[in-house]
């Protein structure tokens, strides 16, 4: 029933698109066959997991969207955008409709202000200065200490361009209070603050983003106060015969409510290159990862190397064949020598509309 309702909603939106010339339907379908192998060694015991099958491409996920704009006069326009992800291998939509984007806003000389669910500047920055966005960081390395950011919150969003400098920002907040007999028995506060800057100088481009996520909870005698800070800088330069990329990304997790040190940090340094040869583009990416987990008086360090190579043949501007291979995830605990690595091999077809 849920899938049917989502499909009906999509058709209704498509009908609205046909009735208004300012509304556009867009998306992409990416499906491929993948072989992956993960080796995990814990306390000297190695476990290997192999998977094969057709699935949605993990680099550029399949999606369907609708966007529109209405002129209100005096240079002001109303905008909206609705976007949902789906698994192109089996045709199933995500659990919630328009899980990627659902906004309404105003656009003018000042830029565009939107409210609803959207992607944060940090989420948009991640991977934008990589030749292949498939080399995983260690943001989620330690269970219970996830330093990754909230990628698509609900809140207030802004985009603007001034003298070639692109500015983006996001603010999101959710709060709940419960009082019993005048005493606060539950308190939940989550907030997201993000800022992004970018400049495209033709052959070269630079960008940076930062995001702060906070979560404060109180339920009876239990309380939590988690703070996550993520940031990144990147640049690219196009020599025509090849384009080079460089990106740094880092983040920190800290539980401020803990009576002992409870924090985690990660860093990734990545470089990449892509080169066109007629209709074929060859790309390669390498990244070095490191992380540090501190629990009380004990600190554990992790390190790892990830890399990928890719060949893409363009049948047209919209359709291409992609083949990719690499070690997309890798880490080693320098204290215990526990380690994990994932190799991935994919061949797929991609179409944009």
N, C-alpha and C positions, 0 to 999 in steps of 0.2 A: 504494500500500500504506500509506504513511504517513497519508494522509487517511482511509483506511478504519479504521486503528487508532485515530485520534483520535475518529472517529465512534462506534466501539464503546465507547471509554472513556467518552464522554459518555452513551451509552445505559446503560452499567453504573452510572454515577453516578446517573442518573435512577431506575434500579431501586432503588438504595439509598435514594433520597429517598422513594420510595413506601413503603418498609418502615419508615421512621422518621418519626414525626410532627414531630420537631424539625428536620428537614432541609427547606430551602427552595431551589427553583430560581428563578433570576431572570435578567434580562438586558434588552437593548434591541436593536432592529433599526432602523438608520438608513440609508436609501438615497436617493440623489438624482441629478439630472442636473447636471453642472457644466461651465462654460466658463471656462477660465483663459488668461491671456495674460502672458507674461514677456518683458520687454525688458531686454537686457544690452548695455551699451556699454563696449567695451574698446579703449583706444588710438584712440578716435574711430570705431570700427566698431560698428554696432548690429546685434544679432541678436535676432529676435523668434520666440518659440515659442508656438504656440497648441495647446491640447488641449481636447477635448470628449468627453463620454461619461458613462455611469452609473457611480457609484462609491459606496463607503462614505463617510458624512459625516465630515469631518475634525475637527469640533468635538466631537461626542459619538460616538465610534466604537462599532460594534456589538460586543456581547459576550454571553457565556453563562456563568453561574456557579451554583455550589452552595455553600450554607453551612448549618451546623448547630451545635447546642448540646446538651450532655447534662449534666443536673444531677448533681453528685457528692456533694452534701450539704454542710451547714455554709456555705451561701452560695457554694460553689465550683462552677464549671462548666467542662467541656471544650468547646473550640470548634474548628471547622475551616472553611476556605474554599478553594474552587477556582474560578478564573475564567480564561477564555480569550477572546481577541479573534478576530474573523473578518471577512472582507470580505463584507458583505451583498449586494454587487453580483453576485458570482459564487459565493457560498456556500463559499469556501475558508477554512479555518482558518489561523491563523498557523503558522509553521514548527514550533513546539514547542507541545505541548498545555499548557493552563493557563499560558500565558506571562505573564498579568497578575497572577496570584495563586495561591499554593499554600502554605497555612499550617495549622498545628495549634497550639493554645494553651490557656491557662488564664485564666478570668475570675472576678473576685470584687470585693469592696469596694475593692480596691487598683487596679482597672482591668482591663485585658486585656494579657497578654503572649503574643506569638506568635513562632514560629520558622518559617523557610521563606522563600519569595519573596513580597515585598509592596511596596507603594508607599511611598516615603519622605515625611516631612513636607513637604519642599520641593516634591516632585512634586504632592502634594495641594494645597498652597498656590497653586501656579502657576495663574493664571487664575481663582481662586475669588473674586477681587474685581474681576472684569471683567464688563461687561454682555454682551460677546461674546468668548469665548476663541478669537479667530482673528487676533490682531494679533501677529505674530512679533517676538521680540527679536533682537538681533545676537549671541547667544551663540555661534553657529557661523559667524560671518562669514568669518574668515580660515582657509584650509586649513591643517591641522596645529596650529591653536591653538583647539581646541574648548573653550570655557569652560562648557559645559552640564554638568549634573549627571547622575549615575547615578540613573535614576528608579525602577527596580524591582530592587534587588539581593536577594541571599540573605543572611539574617542574623537578628538579634533585633529585634523591634518591640514598641512599647508604646503604649497609648492609655489615658487616664484623665481623669476630670472631678472637679474639686474646687472647690466653691462657685461653679459656673458657669464656671470656667476650664478649658478643655480642653488637655491636655498630650499631645503625641505625640513619640516618639523612635525612632531607628533606628540600629543598629550592624551593620555587615557587614565581613567580612574574609576574604581568600583569600591563601594563601601557599604557595610552592613553592621548595624548595631542592635543588640537585643538586651533589654533591661527587664529584670524580674524583681519586683518589690523595690524598685529604685536602684538596684545594683546591676551593673553591667556584667552580664554572664557570657556574652559573645561579642566579639568585635573582629571584623575582617576588613582589611584595607589593602588594596593592590593599586599600584600606580606605575605608569610608563611615561618616560620623558625621552624624546629623541631629537637629534639635530643632525642634518647632513649638509655638506657643501661640495660643490663640484664645478669644474671649469673645463670646457672643451676648446682647445686652441687650434683645431684643425687636425694636424698630424698627431698632436699630443693631447692627453687629457689627464686630469688629476681629480681626486675625490677623497673625502674623509667623512666619517660618521661616528657618533657616540650615542649610547643609550643607557639609561638608568632604569632598572626595574626594582621595585620594592614591594614586599609583602609582609604585612604585620597581622598577626592573628592572636586572639585571646578566646579560649574556650575552657571555662572552669579554671582549673589550676594550671592548664597548659597554655603556653604562649610561644610565639615565634616572631622573629624579626630578621628577615632575609633581605639582603641587598645584593643586586647583581649589576656590575658595570661592564659594558662592552664597548669596544672602540676599534677603529681601523683606518688605515690610510693606504692609498694606492695610486698608481700612475701607469700610463701606457703611452707608447710612441709607435707611430706607423711609418716605417721606412719604405713603404710601397711593396718592396719585395718580401718584407716580413714585418710583423707587428710584435713588439715585445711588451710584456706585462710584469708588474711587480706589485705585490700586496702584502701588507702586514695586518694581522687581526689578533686581538687579545681580549681577555676578559677575566673578571674576578667574581667569585662567590664568597659571601661572608654571612654567617649566622650570628648576628649581634646579640641574640638572646641567650646564646650558649655561655655557660660559666667558664668554659675553657676555650682555647683557640679552635675555631671551626671555620676554616677558609680553604679556598681552592682557586688556583689561577692557571691560565693557559696562554700560550703564544704560538702563532704560526707565521712563518716567513715563506712566502711563495714567489716563484718566478716562472714565467711561461713564454712561449713563442708560438705564433701561427704564421703560416706562409701559403699563399695561393699559387696553384699551378693549374692555370686554366679553370676548369669547372671544379677542380678538386682543391680542398684546403686541408693541409696537414698541421696538426697542433700537438704541443707537448707541454706538460706542466709538472713541476716538482715543488714540494713543500716540506719544510722541516718543522716538526711539532715538538713542543715541550710543555710540561705541566708540573705543578707542585701542589700536593694535598697536605694540609696541616690539620691534625686532629689531636688536640691537647698538646703534649710535648713531643709527639711523633710527627715527622715530616717525611713524605714519600715523594720521590721525583719520578717522572715519566718522560720518555722521549720516543720519537718515532719518525719515520720517513714515508711519505706518500708520493705517488707519481702516476701519471696517466698519459697515454698517447691516443690520438684520434685522427681519423680520416673522414672527411665529409665530401660527398660528390653531389653537386647541385644540378638536378634535372631542370630546375627553373628557379625563380626567386622565391617560390613558395614550397617547393618539394625537394627533398634531398635524402640521400642514403648515407647512414652514419655507421661507422665501425669504431669501437673504442675498447681499449684494454688498459689495465693498470692495477696497482696496489692502492686501493682507494681509502683504506683504513689501516693503521698500524700503530702499536705502542708497546713499550716494554717498561715494566716496573724495575727500576734500578736497584731496589732493595731486595726483592724476592726473586727477581728474574722471571716472574710471570709475564707472559706476552700474548699478543693477539695480532693477527693480520688478516686482511680480506683482499683477495684478488677477484677482479671482475672483468668479464669479456662480453661485449654486447654488439649486436648487429641489428639495426632497425631502420624504419622508414619514418620520415617526419614531414608533415604537411601543415602549413599555416594558411589561415583564411581570414 
